[in-house]
Amino acid sequence: MSRTAERLHIHVNTVSQRLDRIARLLGDDWQAPERALELQLALRLHRLSR
């Protein structure tokens, strides 16, 4: 998390808070391979539909 925070120029606690928020919005399984694929495809389709 510290490397991510450094690259984003934010505090480590902010990274943690954002990951918690993502889990609340998408469910705890959002990082599971099957679920991650679904989310990636949904985001790509959303971008294409713009």
N, C-alpha and C positions, 0 to 999 in steps of 0.2 A: 504494500500500500504506500509505503514511503516513496518509492520510485514513481508511482503514478502521481502522487501529490506533487512531487518535484516537477514532473513533466507538464502537469496542468497548472503549475504555479498556484497551488492552493494548499491549505493545511490538511494534514493526515485525517483529522477529525471530520473535515468536510467530505473527504472521500468515503469514510465510514458512514456518515449520515446519508450520503447520496445512494450508497449501496443498500442501506436499510430501506430507503424510500422506494427504490426500484423493486425490492423484494415485496414490499407492501402492495405496490401497484400490480406487479406481474405474478406474484406468488413465489413461494420459497423455492420452487423447482425451476426458476428461470435460467439457471446455469446448467441444468441437465442437458446432455447432448441433443435429445429429441426436441425438447422445449426451446433450446437455443436456436436450432435450425428453423423451427416454426417462427420464432421472433425475427430472425434475420430475413426470412422470406417475406414476412408481413411488412417489414420496414422497406425492403426493396420494392415491393408492389406499391406501397404508399408513395414512394419517391417517383415511380414511373407514372402513377396516376395524376401527378400534378401537372 
